Amino acid sequence: MKRRAWGSAAAGIALLVVLTGCGQVQPVALTAAAGAGQPSVQTKEAVHTYTGKVEGIEEVTIYAKSSGRVAKVFRDVGDAVDAGTPLFGLEQEELAASLQMAKADLALAKSQWEEAKKGTRKEEVLYAEAGWRQAQQKYMDVKNGKRPEELAQLEAAFQSAKTNKELAAAKKERIYELYLQGAVAKQAWEDAESAYSSADAQFLRSQEDLAMAKQGATQPTLQALEANVEQMKAMYDKAKNGATSEQIAQFAAGVEKAQAVVDNAEYQLKNATIQSPIKGYVSTKNIHAGEMISPSTQAMTVVHTEKVYVVIGVTEAELGSFTRGKEVDVAVDALGKSFRGSVERISPKADPGTDTFTVKIMIDNKEGALRSGMTGVVSL
C-alpha cells in the first residue's frame, strides 16, 4: 500500500515539472482523492473588467456663424435629425435687404463694364464735339471783341431794357397810389411790383453786357474760357477714343468686387438658417426664440448614436491585451443587458493625468438602447 501511494505522488510531481517546463503554470488543487491515487487538476482564467462611459460615435456642438436674434427653433432635445435638417433660424429681414442692395450694385457695375467695352455711342461723340466747338467759338468771340453791329445790338437792347424799367417803375407807382385809395386790389399792386423787379433785372444784365462789350474781356476771363475749351476737348477725345484698356480693367475689377459682396450677402442669408451637419439626435438645446446669440454661443448639440463607443482607460501593463478588432463583452447595468463590441480605437499616447491609454469599444446601437453618458463595464 505504501509503495502504491508513493508512486501516485511521484506521478503528480512529474506532471508539475512538465507543466512548468512548458511555461504554463496553472493553479493545481490536490484533493483527498489525489492522495488516493485519483489526481484532479482544475483551471480558471482570470477575468479583467474596465469601467467606462458610453459616447456617441460622433458629437457636434452647433454654433451660429453670425450674431443675430433667434427667429425660430425648429428642433428640441430628443428629436431625430438628418444631415441638413434645419435646427434654428435667425432673423433675415436685414440680411435679405443687404442682398438686394448688393445685387443692384452688381447690376450697375456690369452695365458700366459692358458700356466701356462697347465704346461710346455715336450720338454721345457728336454731342461732345458740339460742346467743344461751342466753347471754342465763345472763347474766340470774347477774345476778338464784339463787332460794330453787335455793339449796336447791345446798345439797342440796353436802351429797350432801360425804357421798360422806367415804364414798369411808373406803373408800379400809379398802381400803388390806387391801392392806397382802395381803387385796386392788393394783388394788382403785387403784380406791378413783380413786373418792375423783372424789368430791373433785365436792365442790369443789358447794362453789364454792354459795358463788357465796350471794355473787352479781362485776362482772368480769357483764361477761364480757354481752360473750358481744353476741358471740353478732353471730353470729346475721350468720347471719340472710348475707354482705355486700363479703364476697362478697372470696370472689370468693380464687377468682381460687387460679385464678392453679393456672394457674401448670400452666404450670410443662407447661414441664417442653421442646419445639422450630421445624422443623429438633439442632445442639448440652449436657445429660445427671441434671444440674441453670437458665434460663441453653444446653441445645440447633436450626437450620432447608431453606433457608440464605450471609452475606457487601460494601463501600460494591460495594453497588450487589446488589439484592434478584438471582441469583448460590455455590461450596462442601467439596462440590465450585455452587448458585444469590438476594439475600434487605441490611443497612441497615455493620458498625462492618469497614465492610462484610451481604448474605444464600438457597439452597434441601431435600436437606440444605449445613450451617451451611460456606464459600461468591459470584460476581458
C-alpha positions, 0 to 999 in steps of 0.5 A: 500500500505504501509503495502504491501511494508513493508512486501516485505522488511521484506521478503528480510531481512529474506532471508539475515539472512538465507543466512548468517546463512548458511555461504554463503554470496553472493553479493545481488543487490536490484533493483527498482523492489525489492522495488516493491515487485519483489526481484532479487538476482544475483551471480558471482564467482570470477575468479583467473588467474596465469601467467606462462611459458610453459616447456617441460615435460622433458629437457636434456642438452647433454654433451660429456663424453670425450674431443675430436674434433667434427667429425660430427653433425648429428642433428640441432635445430628443428629436431625430435629425438628418444631415441638413435638417434645419435646427434654428433660424435667425432673423433675415429681414436685414440680411435679405435687404443687404442682398438686394442692395448688393445685387443692384450694385452688381447690376450697375457695375456690369452695365458700366463694364459692358458700356466701356467695352462697347465704346461710346455711342455715336450720338454721345461723340457728336454731342461732345464735339458740339460742346467743344466747338461751342466753347471754342467759338465763345472763347474766340468771340470774347477774345476778338471783341464784339463787332460794330453791329453787335455793339449796336445790338447791345446798345439797342437792347440796353436802351429797350431794357432801360425804357421798360424799367422806367415804364414798369417803375411808373406803373408800379407807382400809379398802381400803388397810389390806387391801392392806397385809395382802395381803387385796386386790389392788393394783388394788382399792386403785387403784380406791378411790383413783380413786373418792375423787379423783372424789368430791373433785372433785365436792365442790369444784365443789358447794362453789364453786357454792354459795358463788357462789350465796350471794355473787352474781356479781362485776362482772368476771363480769357483764361477761364474760357480757354481752360473750358475749351481744353476741358471740353476737348478732353471730353470729346477725345475721350468720347471719340477714343472710348475707354482705355484698356486700363479703364476697362480693367478697372470696370472689370475689377468693380464687377468682381468686387460687387460679385464678392459682396453679393456672394457674401450677402448670400452666404450670410442669408443662407447661414441664417438658417442653421442646419445639422451637419450630421445624422443623429439626435438633439442632445442639448438645446440652449436657445429660445426664440427671441434671444440674441446669440453670437458665434460663441454661443453653444446653441445645440448639440447633436450626437450620432448614436447608431453606433457608440463607443464605450471609452475606457482607460487601460494601463501600460501593463494591460495594453497588450491585451487589446488589439484592434478588432478584438471582441469583448463583452460590455455590461450596462447595468442601467439596462440590465443587458450585455452587448458585444463590441469590438476594439475600434480605437487605441490611443497612441499616447497615455493620458498625462493625468492618469497614465492610462491609454484610451481604448474605444469599444464600438457597439452597434446601437441601431435600436437606440438602447444605449445613450451617451453618458451611460456606464459600461463595464468591459470584460476581458 
